[in-house]
Amino acid sequence: MKKLLVLMVFILSCVNVFAQKSAQTDMADAMRSSGKIYVVIATISIIFVGLAIFLFSIDRRLKKIEKEN
């Protein structure tokens, strides 16, 4: 039952993605032409790198605590 539910969620999410394929991308085109899209990409990249560093540091701390116990 659980596998069926997960499969249905994946199928419905794919339908949603295909439904958005024909949407206009005026905002993305405008940001790309003015060069602002690079600022958005850089900001998102910095956030993801920061999160990755934070998660790896937490993982190292937890491993250190687990070794002590």
C-alpha positions as CSV (number, residue, x, y, z in Angstrom):
1,M,0.0,0.0,0.0
2,K,2.8,2.4,0.9
3,K,4.6,1.6,-2.4
4,L,1.5,2.3,-4.3
5,L,1.0,5.6,-2.6
6,V,4.6,6.7,-3.3
7,L,4.2,5.6,-7.0
8,M,1.0,7.7,-7.3
9,V,2.7,10.7,-5.8
10,F,5.6,10.4,-8.4
11,I,3.1,10.0,-11.2
12,L,1.1,13.0,-10.2
13,S,4.2,15.1,-9.8
14,C,5.3,14.2,-13.3
15,V,2.0,15.2,-14.7
16,N,2.3,18.5,-13.0
17,V,5.8,19.1,-14.5
18,F,4.6,18.2,-18.1
19,A,1.6,20.6,-17.7
20,Q,3.9,23.5,-17.0
21,K,6.0,22.9,-20.1
22,S,4.0,25.2,-22.3
23,A,4.1,28.1,-19.9
24,Q,5.8,31.4,-21.0
25,T,9.2,32.2,-19.5
26,D,9.0,36.0,-19.9
27,M,10.4,36.6,-16.4
28,A,13.4,34.3,-17.0
29,D,14.1,35.9,-20.4
30,A,13.9,39.4,-19.0
31,M,16.3,38.5,-16.1
32,R,18.7,36.8,-18.5
33,S,18.7,39.8,-20.9
34,S,19.4,42.2,-18.1
35,G,22.1,40.0,-16.5
36,K,20.2,39.6,-13.2
37,I,19.8,35.8,-13.6
38,Y,23.5,35.4,-12.8
39,V,23.0,37.2,-9.5
40,V,20.1,34.8,-8.7
41,I,22.2,31.7,-9.6
42,A,25.2,33.0,-7.6
43,T,22.9,33.6,-4.5
44,I,21.4,30.1,-4.8
45,S,24.8,28.6,-5.2
46,I,26.1,30.4,-2.1
47,I,23.1,29.2,-0.1
48,F,23.6,25.6,-1.2
49,V,27.3,25.6,-0.5
50,G,26.7,27.1,2.9
51,L,24.1,24.4,3.7
52,A,26.5,21.7,2.6
53,I,29.3,23.0,4.7
54,F,27.0,23.3,7.7
55,L,25.7,19.7,7.3
56,F,29.2,18.3,6.9
57,S,30.3,20.1,10.0
58,I,27.4,18.7,12.0
59,D,28.1,15.3,10.7
60,R,31.7,15.5,11.8
61,R,30.7,16.7,15.3
62,L,28.2,13.8,15.6
63,K,30.8,11.3,14.6
64,K,33.1,12.7,17.2
65,I,30.5,12.5,19.9
66,E,29.5,8.9,18.8
67,K,33.2,7.8,19.0
68,E,33.4,9.2,22.6
69,N,30.4,7.1,23.7
